[in-house]
Amino acid sequence: MSDRKPMQLRLPAELKAWIEAEAKKNGSSQNSEVIRAVRDRMERAETQSN
């Protein structure tokens, strides 16, 4: 996993709260939830462009 790079991210309070809630619900980290959300969006964008 050496290809992962840290990134500082500033979020509105409501997004931070949603990520925290999703992480707790799914038994995962907040980082994992952000990655999941971005990957989901990437897949939708790729599907729409094809």
Buried (B, 14 or more C-beta within 10 A) or exposed (E): EEEEEEEEEEEEEEEEEBBEEBBEEEEEEBEBBBEBBEEEEEEEEEEEEE
